[in-house]
Amino acid sequence: MKRTIAISAVTAAVLVGGGVATAVAFAADDDGGKGPDQVTRSADRAEQSRATGEPVTLDEALASALKSVPGTVTEAELDDDDDDGGRTVWELDVYGTDKAWHDVTVDAGSAKVLSARDDDDNDARDRHAPRSAAVSLKAAVDAATGAHPGTVTSVDLDDDEDEPLRWEVDVTAEDGARYDLNVDARTGKVTVDRDDD
C-alpha cells in the first residue's frame, strides 16, 4: 500500500506534539508497562485538539487507532482518495494484542475512528509480526524526518522476501520536495529509495 501523496493541507510536521501517544503506541512488545488508560487519554486529547482546525498528525491518528484496537501499528498512510467519501483519512494496519491483523481508518480532520475491521486475507505478513523489527515505527519516522525534515504521509513495514526487513517512509518537505526513504528495521540506517514503483 505504497502511494506517494502530496497533501498541501498537511504542512505542520507530524512529529510536533503527541509524544505521549507515540511513546504508548510504540512501546516494545505488548504495552511496555503502559496501560490502556494512557492510550485512551492520549486519544481523547487528540480528539479534543481538533477544535483548533489543525489536521490530525500521525501521532494523533496512531493514538486513536490504538484506542480502538490495542496492539502495534505496522503501517499508516494519509489517503485522500475518493473511496473514503471524499474525505482525507489515515489508513492504519494494526497487529492487535489478540494476535490478529486489523485495518483501522481514522478521519484526518477529527481523529475519529471511522472503521476498524479484522483483516484475515494477508497471512503472508504473519511471519513478520511487529516484534521481528528491532526498530519501531516511531524510531523509523524519527530517523527519516531527521534525515529529511518534513511531513510524513506514509510509513510501512516492508517484508519483501527479496530485501531485508525495512520501513518505507514517505516525507514531504516544506518546499514540496518528496522523499521516499527506507529505514533498515534492524539498524535504523536511512537510505533514499531509488526504485520508481
For each residue, the residues with C-beta under 8 A, 3 or more apart:
1: 75 77 91 154 156
2: 154 156 168 170 197
3: 77 79 154
4: 153 154 170 178 180
5: 77 78 79 80 153 154 170
6: 153 172 176 178
7: 10 78 80 88 151 153 172
8: 11
9: 55 88
10: 7 14 55 78 108 151 153 172
11: 8 151 174
12: 16 54 55 57 151
13: 16 145 149 150 151
14: 10 57 58 59 141 145 151 152
15: 18 22 57 58 59 141 142 145 152
16: 12 13 57
17: 49 57 59 60
18: 15 21 22 42 46 57 58 59 60 62 63
19: 22 23 59
20: 23 24 38 42
21: 18 24 25 39 42 43 45 46 59 60 62 63
22: 15 18 19 25 26 59 62 138
23: 19 20 26 27 34 138
24: 20 21 27 31 32 34 38 39 42 63 66
25: 21 22 39 59 62 63 66 72 73 137 138
26: 22 23 62 72 73 136 137 138 139
27: 23 24 30 31 32 33 34
28: 32 136
29: 32 131
30: 27 97
31: 24 27 34 35 36 70 97
32: 24 27 28 29
33: 27
34: 23 24 27 31 38 39
35: 31 38 39
36: 31 39 40 70
37: 40 41
38: 20 24 34 35 41 42
39: 21 24 25 34 35 36 42 43 63 66 67 70
40: 36 37 43 44 67
41: 37 38 44 45
42: 18 20 21 24 38 39 45 46 63 67
43: 21 39 40 46 47 60 63 64 66 67 111
44: 40 41 47 48 67
45: 21 41 42 48 49 63
46: 18 21 42 43 49 50 56 59 60 61 63 64 111
47: 43 44 50 64 110 111 112
48: 44 45 51
49: 17 45 46 52 54 60 111
50: 46 47 53 54 56 109 110 111
51: 48
52: 49
53: 50
54: 12 49 50 57
55: 9 10 12 88 108 109
56: 46 50 60 61 64 90 106 107 108 109 110 111
57: 12 14 15 16 17 18 54 60 61
58: 14 15 18 61 62 76 78 90 141 152 155
59: 14 15 17 18 19 21 22 25 46 62 63
60: 17 18 21 43 46 49 56 57 63 64 111
61: 46 56 57 58 64 65 76 90 92 106 108 111
62: 18 21 22 25 26 58 59 65 66 73 76 92
63: 18 21 24 25 39 42 43 45 46 59 60 66 67 111
64: 43 46 47 56 60 61 67 68 106 111 112 113
65: 61 62 68 69 73 76 90 92 94 104 106 113 116
66: 24 25 39 43 62 63 69 70 71 73 94
67: 39 40 42 43 44 63 64 113
68: 64 65 104 113 116
69: 65 66 94 96 102 104 116
70: 31 36 39 66 96 97
71: 66 94 95 96 97 98 102
72: 25 26 94 95 130 131 137
73: 25 26 62 65 66 76 92 93 94 137
74: 93 94 95 125 130 137 156 157
75: 1 91 92 93 155 156 157
76: 58 61 62 65 73 90 91 92 93 137 154 155 156
77: 1 3 5 90 91 92 153 154 155 156
78: 5 7 10 58 88 89 90 108 153 154
79: 3 5 84 88 89 90 91
80: 5 7 88
81: 84
82: 85 86
83:
84: 79 81 87 88 89 105 114
85: 82
86: 82
87: 84 107 108 109
88: 7 9 55 78 79 80 84 108 109
89: 78 79 84 105 106 107 108 114
90: 56 58 61 65 76 77 78 79 105 106 107 108
91: 1 75 76 77 79 103 104 105
92: 61 62 65 73 75 76 77 103 104 105 106
93: 73 74 75 76 101 102 103 104 119
94: 65 66 69 71 72 73 74 101 102 103 104
95: 71 72 74 99 100 101 102 129 130
96: 69 70 71 99 100 101 102
97: 30 31 70 71
98: 71
99: 95 96
100: 95 96 118 119 120
101: 93 94 95 96 118 119 120 122 125 126
102: 69 71 93 94 95 96 116 117 118 119
103: 91 92 93 94 115 116 117 119
104: 65 68 69 91 92 93 94 113 115 116
105: 84 89 90 91 92 113 114 115 116
106: 56 61 64 65 89 90 92 111 112 113 114
107: 56 87 89 90 110 111 112 113 114
108: 10 55 56 61 78 87 88 89 90
109: 50 55 56 87 88
110: 47 50 56 107
111: 43 46 47 49 50 56 60 61 63 64 106 107
112: 47 64 106 107
113: 64 65 67 68 104 105 106 107 116
114: 84 89 105 106 107
115: 103 104 105
116: 65 68 69 102 103 104 105 113
117: 102 103
118: 100 101 102
119: 93 100 101 102 103 122
120: 100 101 123
121:
122: 101 119 125
123: 120 126
124: 127 159
125: 74 101 122 128 129 159
126: 101 123 129
127: 124 159
128: 125 132 133 157 159 165
129: 95 125 126 132
130: 72 74 95 133 157
131: 29 72
132: 128 129 165 185
133: 128 130 136 157 165 167 185 186
134: 185 186 187
135: 139 140 143 167 183 184 185 186 187 188
136: 26 28 133 139 140
137: 25 26 72 73 74 76 140 141 155 157 167
138: 22 23 25 26 141 142
139: 26 135 136 142 143 188
140: 135 136 137 143 144 155 167 169 183 185 188
141: 14 15 58 137 138 144 145 152 155 169
142: 15 138 139 145 146
143: 135 139 140 146 147 183 188 189 190
144: 140 141 147 148 152 155 167 169 171 179 181 183 190
145: 13 14 15 141 142 148 149 150 152 171
146: 142 143 149 190
147: 143 144 181 190
148: 144 145 171 173 179 181
149: 13 145 146 171 173 174
150: 13 145 171 172 173 174 177 179
151: 7 10 11 12 13 14 171 172
152: 14 15 58 141 144 145 155 169 170 171
153: 4 5 6 7 10 77 78 170 171 172
154: 1 2 3 4 5 76 77 78 168 169 170
155: 58 75 76 77 137 140 141 144 152 167 168 169 170
156: 1 2 74 75 76 77 167 168 169
157: 74 75 128 130 133 137 165 166 167 185
158: 163 165 166 167 168 182
159: 124 125 127 128 165
160: 163
161:
162:
163: 158 160 166
164: 184 185 186
165: 128 132 133 157 158 159 184 185 186
166: 157 158 163 182 183 184 185
167: 133 135 137 140 144 155 156 157 158 182 183 185
168: 2 154 155 156 158 180 181 182 183 193
169: 140 141 144 152 154 155 156 180 181 182 183
170: 2 4 5 152 153 154 155 178 179 180 181
171: 144 145 148 149 150 151 152 153 178 179 181
172: 6 7 10 150 151 153 176 177 178 179
173: 148 149 150 176 177 178 179
174: 11 149 150
175:
176: 6 172 173
177: 150 172 173
178: 4 6 170 171 172 173
179: 144 148 150 170 171 172 173 192
180: 4 168 169 170 192 193 195
181: 144 147 148 168 169 170 171 190 191 192 193
182: 158 166 167 168 169 190 191 192 193
183: 135 140 143 144 166 167 168 169 188 189 190
184: 135 164 165 166 187 188 189 191
185: 132 133 134 135 140 157 164 165 166 167
186: 133 134 135 164 165
187: 134 135 184
188: 135 139 140 143 183 184
189: 143 183 184
190: 143 144 146 147 181 182 183
191: 181 182 184
192: 179 180 181 182
193: 168 180 181 182
194:
195: 180
196:
197: 2
